[in-house]
Amino acid sequence: MAAAKGDIELAGVYKRFGDVVAVDGVNLKIPDAAYCCILGPSGCGKTTILRMIAGHEDPTGGEILIGGDNVTGLPPVERRTAMMFQSYALFPHLTVRDNVAFALRVRGLSKPDRYQAADAMLEKVRLTELADRLPGHLSGGQQQRVALARAAITEPRVLLLDEPLSALDEQLRIQMRTELRRMQRELGITFIHVTHTQLEAIALADLVVVMEHGRIKQAGAAREVYAEPRDRYVADFLGGQNVLSGTVQTVNGASLIVSAPQAKDIVVPLAGRSRVASGDQIDVAVRRDDIHLRRASVTVDQDWNALSARIRAIEYQGFFVKVMLDSLGENELVAYVPERQFFEDAFEVGDVVLATWSAERSRLLV
């Protein structure tokens, strides 16, 4: 069966810049018409991967396949990729229509043909009424849509986006996330979007790829990566998780008994893991929204974990309240408490509480 036209495979790809390894043996498959976000801190290799897929950088080793074809070494035009840059790079002296039509002009299309195609693309990004304006007379969000239309008009198999929302304010960023997702579905092509913003990746992507030091730490569906991080790095980087470090006291059938600073007898499901023994040092993740705060005098059911903690800070976040606790030595414990629940019996900074969670909600990390 022939590979889909916009599916991508990176096979053992690595990239060196002198003595620096920017990408270190990456293997990754991205399905056709997927929205993939590559996520990680500055310097992790995510933009280098994007540029290698685009054809703006050649890998030092490994292969890049698009639609089943090895495109390593081919120029961007032969790969049928298009790239939307962080700066948008619009021509300030050209109208919106001429900016969008520019690539077709380079390809030699007649003015009527390229304008017809540009107007159709402007309709898709809802900028028809601004076709005759110059970029300097547009808002940041409008400029971004022009850049998106200009990249998409060449009908690429893959559209590559390098930090496309970083220059926008928070409200506009949220609006443009919706616009990007709508456009991706309408165009039906593969989008690869590089970002360092966790919520952006989770909101947009079918496939989230988390990177560190040139390597993929975890790749999967957004909910899987967020809710089921494999290791401490992914859990910490994506946020929303508390990570406890402790020592295995006993292995009891399908669960472990773990002790941690200021916490004893924490029950953690093994979840299929077998290579864990008494005395091992392990990391355990607990989602912040799985933490329930109770008064210190409350008796907790035996199938719930509990530890005593003092409230260090409280931040009102609208639909939930973020409660920060001093309890785990170097590790901060955070609870996301639903707003209505919190204010039914509000806590104060300095209160000693029980932070509790169902034992089955503990997750053993690699």
N, C-alpha and C positions, 0 to 999 in steps of 0.2 A: 504494500500500500504506500503510495507516495506521501511524503511529508507535506504538511500544510505549509502554505506559502510564507507565512510570517512567523513560524516557530523558530526559536533560536536555541542553539546548543553551544556552550563553551566547554571545550574538552581539554583539561590540563593547561589552561591558559595562565601564563605568568608574564610579568613585565618588570624589567630592570631599568633603572635610570642610574648608570654608573654602578656604584656599590649598593644602591638603595633598591630593595625589592618592593615595588609598589603593589603588585598583584602576585599572589603566591599559590600557583597550582589550582586555579578555580575550575570547578566542574559545576555546571548549572544548565538546566533545561527550562525554557520559557515557552509555554504553549502559544499557538497562533491565536491572535485576537485577545490576548490576556493583557491586563493592566498590572505591570510589575513595578514595584518600588524597591530600589536598592538603597538601604538605610545604613547610616553609620556616621561616626564623628569625622571631623576634618582629618585628612591624611590616611583614611582607611583603605583607599583604592577604588572607591565607588565611581568617581568621575573618570578615572583611567579606564575602567571597564567600559563605561559609556563611550568614550572616545575610540576605544578599540573596536567596539561593535560598529560604530559609525564609519570607521576607516580613517580617522584622523590620527591614530597611533597604530603602529604595528606591534603585535605581541612579540616578546622575546622567544617564546615557545608556546606550543599548543595550537589548537585549531578553533576557529569560529565558523559555525555553520548557520546559515539562514535558509529556511525552507529546504533543508537537507543538502544544500550546496555549500561547499567549503569556500568562504569568501575571504579567507586570510590573504592579505596582500592586495586585494582589489580596491580600487578607489570607491568613494561613497556612491557615485552615480551608478556604478555597476552593481552595487549591493541593494539599490533601491531603499536606502535609508534616508531619513531627514532628521535634522537636529534643530531643536529650539533652544537658544542660548539664554542664560540667566539675564543678560543685559538687553535682550530682545533684538538688538542690532538692526533697528529699522533705519531706513534712509530718511533723514529729516527733510530733504528737499522734494521727496516724492509723496504723492497722495496715498491714502490708504489703499485705493484700488491698484495703483501702480506698484506699491510695495508688495502686495499679495501676488500680483502678476509678474513680478520681476524674474522669477526662475523660469517661467514660460517664455519670457522675452529672450532670455539667454539661450533657450532651446530652439529659438527661431520661429515660434508660433506667430501668426499674424496678429495685429492689434485687435481686430474684432474677436478672434478666437480666444485670445488670452483674457480679454476683458469679460467675455461671456463666462469663462471658467472662474475668473476672480469674483464676479458678481454672485455666481452660484455659491462659492465658498463663503463670501461675506454674509450671505443669507443664513448659512449654517451657523455662523458664529454671532448672528444677530447684530450686524454692523452695517446693514445696507444703507441706512440713512447717513452714515458717516463716511461714505466711500470717497468723497471729494475733499475731505479734510487732510491736513498735514499731521504727522505724528505728534508734533509739539502742542497740538490743540486737543489731545486726547488725555483721558485719565490713565492711571497706571493699569487698571484692569482692562480698559479698551485697547491699550497698546499691546497687552499680553495676548488678547484675542486676535489682533492683527498678526502678531508673530506666529501664533498657532495656525492661523489660516494660511500664511505664507509657507510654513513648513508642510502643511497637509496638501497643498494644491498639486504637488508633484506626484500624488498618489503613491506614497512610499509603502513598502511592506511593513516597515518598522519606523515609528516616530520616537525620537530620543529627546528627553527633556531634562535639562541640567538646572536643578534648583529653580524651577519656573515660578515659584510663589514667594521666594525669599524677599523680594523688594516690596511686597504689598503689606498694607496694614492688616490687622487680625480679621476685621469684619470682611474686607474685600478678599482676603485669602480664603475664608470659608466659602464665599460666593463662587470664587474661581475653582475651588475643588469640585463643586457641583458641575460647573461648566466643563471642566476637563473630563470628568467622568461621562457626562452626556455626549461630548464630542467623540470620545473613544468608542462608545457603544454605537453611535451613529455611523462613524467611519468604518468600524469593524476591523481595525488594524491593531497590531501589537504596539502598546505604549510601554516604554521603559523610562522611568521617572526616578532621578537621583535626588535624594533629600537627606537632611540631617534631623528632620522634624518627625518625631515618632507619631504624633496624632495625624499628621498629614498622610503618612504611609498607611496607617491602619484604616483611615477613612476612605482611601482611594483604591487600594490594591486588591487584586485577586491573589497575587503572590508577593509576599514580603520577603526580602533577602537582607539579613542583618550581617554586617561585615565588621571585622576588626583586624588591623595590621595586614591587610591584603588577603585575608581569608574569609570564607563564608562560615559564620558561626551557626546560623540556622536559616532555613528557607521553608516557607509553607504559607498556607492561608493566613490571612490577618488574624482571625480569631485564634487559630492554633498557636501562632507564634506569641501572641499576647497572653493567652490564658495558659499555655503549656510550654513555657520556656525550658530549653534543655539544660542550660547552665546559668551560673551566676551572672556572667557578663550580659547575656540576653535579658535576663530578668531585671537587672539593674538599669540597663540602657533603655529598655522600652518603658520602664516605670509601671506603676500600678501594682507592684509586688513588694512585699517585705521578704528579705532574705535573712534567715537565721543560720548561723554556723554552730554546730554542736558535735557531740561525741555519741556514737551509738552505744547504748548500755546493753540492750538485749535485742535479739532478732526473734520475733514471736509469730511464727507462721507467716501470714501475709502482711505483717506490719513490723515496724521498728519502734523501740522506745529510745528516745534521744534526750540528752541533757544539754542545755545551753546556758550561757551566763544568765543568772537570775531566773532560770526556768528549768524545771525538772519534769520528767515523765511526759515529754511531748510525743504523741503517737503520730507516726507517719506511715501511710500505706507503702508497701514495697512496689506495687504497680508493675509486677513482672520482673523487677530487678532482683538478681540472685547473688551478685558478687558484693555483698555487704556483710560485714562481720562486726562483732562486738569490738569496741575500741577504735573503729574507723572514724575519721573526721569527715563530716558531710555538710552540705548546704541544703536548706529546706526553704521553699518558697510558699508564701501565703498571700493571696491577693488582698489588697487593702480594703476592698469592699466586702471581703469575707470576715473581717474583724468586727466583732460585736463588743461594745464597751458596757460593762456592768459595774454597779456599785461594789466596793470591796467586800461588803458583807454578804453578798449573794452566793448561794451554793450552786455550783456548776455541775451539770450532768456528766457522768463518767465518760461518755463518748465525745466530750468536748475538751479541747486543750485550753489551758488558761495560764496566764502569767500576770503577776502584779506589776503595775507601771504607774509612773507619775506623769500627769499631763504637762508638757513643756510649752505647747503653743496650740492655739485654735485659730483656724482661718475659715471664714464663711465663704463658700464657693457658689452660692446660689441654690442649686438643687441638692447639694450635699455639703457637709461640714468636714473639713480636713482637720483631724486631731493628731498632733505629733506627740509621741511619748518617749520618755527616757527610760529604757528598760533593758537594753541588750548590750551594754558596754559601748563598743564602737558602732554598733548597728542601731540606727533609729527605727522605731516601729511607728507606722502610720496607719490610721484607720479612716476610711471614708464612710461617714455616717449619714444616712438620708436626712435631709433637712428637717422634715416634720418629726421624725423619730428623735433627733437630737434635742429639739426644743420642747419636747414633751417632758423631759427631765434633764435640763441642760447641765453640763459639767462646766467647771471653771479651771483655769490654769492653776496648777499646784495640787489638784485633786489626785488622790491615789485610787486607781480603778483596776478592774480585772479586764484585760484584753483576752477575749475568748474567740475560738473558732472551732467549727466542726472538724474532728480529726480527719475525716475523709477529704477535707479541703486542703490538707497539707500536701505539698508536691516535692518529692525527692529530686534534686538536681544532680547532673553529672559531675 
